[in-house]
């Protein structure tokens, strides 16, 4: 199945910002990064999963030295990066091509839920940050953490993975690792907020703050309904994307974390 953000209907609604909360939520996150963790303008900040470059422009306007990273570099992002004298790296976030201690800040918005092993990526993020560096992280959350709510297909994949590998990796929870990483559905990769927090701590981050922004998810889903962009073939808001707040009594939410690497 193609990723939802690749569909014209989704882009008509979401524009160049393919996540709940848009740039307003990113600005909120940057404000917290500055006030709580001292991420001052002038620092080098990498946008992980830079998409069309909206966050690159925002970071530049806020006074940061910017870089972008994405598996598929969009023409709009190249244009934005050129205008702000930024750089875009074409690479897989699962294997960050960054030297240790090379960046002051990382922005990771609604992308970890697409990866097979987000805990490993968070560890790579910590390595790439300089001492005292800051991670702005937001992603889809699940409000139904009971194992009974996990689809049987997902539980089966977990069991097969555990059997073939001998044991699950540190921090793994039943139903929340082996089925993810398709790159098309944030919904299947959503974790309870408490589990995302656990991943951050296991990776070595100190959590400065957490905010629940589930309303932003509901508003994006509502806009898609209002404009009739429900898609087809499983691509709409009941399909496979972080924009789905329907089904199961709104069992999805959206969270924002500011986390920091320990200072030297």
C-alpha positions in Angstrom: 0.0 0.0 0.0 1.3 3.5 -0.9 2.0 5.9 1.9 -0.9 8.3 2.6 1.2 11.4 2.2 1.9 10.3 -1.4 -1.8 10.7 -2.3 -2.9 14.0 -4.0 -6.0 14.1 -1.8 -4.1 14.1 1.4 -1.7 16.8 0.2 -4.7 19.0 -0.8 -5.7 19.0 2.8 -2.4 18.9 4.6 -0.4 21.1 2.2 3.4 20.8 2.8 3.1 19.8 6.5 2.3 16.1 6.6 1.5 15.8 10.3 -1.0 16.8 13.0 -0.4 20.3 14.5 1.4 21.7 11.5 4.1 24.4 11.9 2.3 25.8 15.0 3.2 22.6 16.9 6.7 22.8 15.7 7.0 26.4 16.9 5.6 25.3 20.3 8.3 22.6 20.4 11.1 25.0 19.5 9.9 27.4 22.2 10.2 24.6 24.8 13.6 23.5 23.4 14.9 27.0 24.0 13.3 27.7 27.4 13.8 24.3 28.9 17.0 23.0 27.3 18.8 26.1 26.0 18.7 25.3 22.3 19.8 28.7 21.1 19.5 30.1 17.6 22.7 29.6 15.6 22.9 25.9 16.6 22.9 23.1 14.0 19.5 21.4 13.8 18.6 18.4 11.6 15.0 17.8 10.5 14.6 14.0 10.3 12.1 13.2 7.6 12.1 16.7 6.2 9.3 16.1 3.6 8.5 19.2 1.6 10.8 21.4 3.7 8.3 23.3 5.7 10.2 22.7 9.0 13.5 23.6 7.3 12.1 27.0 6.5 10.7 27.4 9.9 14.0 26.5 11.6 15.9 28.9 9.4 13.4 31.7 10.2 14.0 30.9 13.9 17.7 31.5 13.4 19.1 28.0 13.3 21.7 26.4 11.0 19.6 23.7 9.3 20.0 20.4 7.6 17.3 18.0 6.4 17.2 14.2 6.0 14.8 12.0 4.1 14.6 8.8 2.2 12.8 10.4 -0.7 13.9 14.0 -1.2 11.0 16.1 -2.4 11.5 18.9 -5.0 9.9 21.4 -2.6 12.5 20.5 0.1 15.4 21.0 -2.3 14.0 24.5 -3.2 13.5 25.4 0.5 17.0 24.1 1.4 18.5 26.2 -1.4 16.8 29.3 -0.3 17.9 28.9 3.3 21.4 27.7 2.5 20.6 24.4 4.2 21.7 20.9 3.2 19.6 17.8 2.6 20.9 14.3 3.1 19.2 11.5 1.2 19.4 8.6 3.6 17.5 6.1 5.7 16.7 7.3 9.3 17.2 3.7 10.5 20.9 4.2 9.7 21.7 7.8 10.6 24.7 9.0 8.6 25.8 11.4 11.3 29.1 11.6 13.2 29.0 11.4 17.0 28.3 14.7 18.6 27.8 16.5 15.3 24.5 18.3 15.9 22.9 20.6 18.5 19.3 19.6 17.9 17.1 17.0 16.1 13.5 17.4 15.0 11.7 14.1 14.6 8.0 14.7 13.9 5.6 11.8 13.1 8.3 9.5 11.6 9.5 7.1 14.3 6.2 5.2 14.2 7.1 4.3 10.6 10.3 2.5 11.6 10.8 -1.1 12.6 13.0 -0.3 15.6 12.4 3.2 16.9 14.4 2.5 20.1 17.6 1.8 18.0 17.0 5.0 16.1 16.6 7.0 19.3 20.0 5.6 20.4 21.5 6.8 17.2 19.9 10.2 17.8 21.6 10.4 21.2 25.0 9.5 19.7 24.6 12.2 17.0 23.8 14.9 19.5 26.4 17.0 21.2 26.4 17.0 25.1 23.3 19.0 26.1 21.8 18.5 22.6 18.0 18.5 22.3 15.5 16.2 20.6 12.1 17.6 19.6 10.0 14.4 19.2 6.3 14.1 18.3 4.3 11.1 17.1 1.1 9.2 17.1 0.1 7.6 20.4 -2.2 4.7 21.3 -4.7 5.0 24.2 -5.6 1.2 24.2 -2.5 -0.4 25.5 -4.1 -3.7 26.3 -2.7 -6.7 24.5 -6.2 -7.8 23.6 -6.5 -4.7 21.4 -3.5 -5.7 19.3 -4.5 -7.3 16.0 -3.9 -11.0 15.8 -1.7 -10.5 12.8 0.6 -8.2 14.8 0.8 -10.6 17.7 1.6 -13.4 15.4 4.5 -11.5 13.8 5.8 -10.7 17.3 5.7 -14.3 18.3 7.4 -15.5 15.1 10.1 -12.8 15.6 10.7 -13.8 19.2 10.9 -17.5 18.2 13.3 -17.0 15.3 15.5 -14.5 17.2 15.5 -16.3 20.5 14.4 -13.3 22.5 12.9 -9.9 21.9 15.2 -6.9 22.0 15.5 -4.7 25.1 12.5 -2.5 25.5 10.3 -4.5 23.1 6.6 -4.8 24.0 4.3 -7.4 22.6 2.6 -6.1 19.4 4.8 -3.0 19.2 7.8 -3.8 17.2 7.9 -6.5 14.5 4.9 -5.4 12.6 6.1 -1.8 12.0 8.5 -0.4 9.5 6.5 -0.6 6.3 6.8 3.2 5.8 3.1 3.5 4.9 1.2 3.5 8.2 1.9 5.5 11.3 -1.2 3.9 12.9 0.3 0.4 13.2 3.5 1.9 14.6 1.7 4.0 17.2 2.7 3.3 20.8 1.2 4.3 24.1 2.7 7.6 25.4 4.2 5.7 28.3 6.0 3.4 26.0 7.4 6.2 23.9 8.7 7.7 27.1 10.3 4.5 28.1 12.0 4.3 24.7 13.4 7.8 25.2 14.8 6.9 28.7 16.2 3.6 27.5 18.0 5.4 24.7 19.6 7.6 27.3 17.6 10.8 27.0 16.5 13.0 29.9 12.8 14.0 29.3 12.3 17.7 29.8 8.6 17.8 29.2 5.6 16.0 27.5 2.4 17.6 26.1 -0.7 15.9 24.8 -1.7 17.4 21.5 -4.3 14.8 20.5 -6.7 17.7 19.5 -4.4 18.4 16.6 -4.9 14.9 15.3 -8.7 15.2 15.6 -8.6 18.5 13.8 -6.6 17.1 10.8 -8.9 14.2 10.5 -11.9 16.5 10.7 -10.5 18.6 7.8 -10.2 15.5 5.7 -13.8 14.6 6.3 -15.0 18.2 5.8 -13.2 18.4 2.4 -14.4 15.0 1.4 -10.8 13.6 1.3 -11.7 10.2 2.7 -9.6 8.4 0.0 -10.3 5.0 -1.3 -8.9 1.5 -1.0 -7.9 2.0 2.6 -6.1 5.3 2.0 -8.4 7.6 3.9 -8.7 8.6 7.5 -9.9 5.1 8.3 -7.0 3.8 6.4 -3.3 3.6 7.3 -2.1 6.9 8.6 -1.4 9.0 11.6 -4.4 11.1 10.6 -6.8 8.5 11.6 -8.7 9.4 14.7 -11.7 7.3 13.9 -12.4 3.7 14.7 -12.3 2.1 18.2 -13.6 5.2 19.9 -10.6 7.5 19.2 -8.0 5.2 20.4 -5.2 7.3 18.9 -3.7 10.5 20.1 -0.7 12.7 19.4 2.1 13.6 21.8 5.1 16.0 21.9 8.2 15.4 23.9 11.3 17.5 24.5 14.3 15.4 25.5 17.9 16.2 26.1 21.3 14.5 26.1 23.1 14.7 29.3 25.6 17.6 29.5 29.3 16.7 29.7 
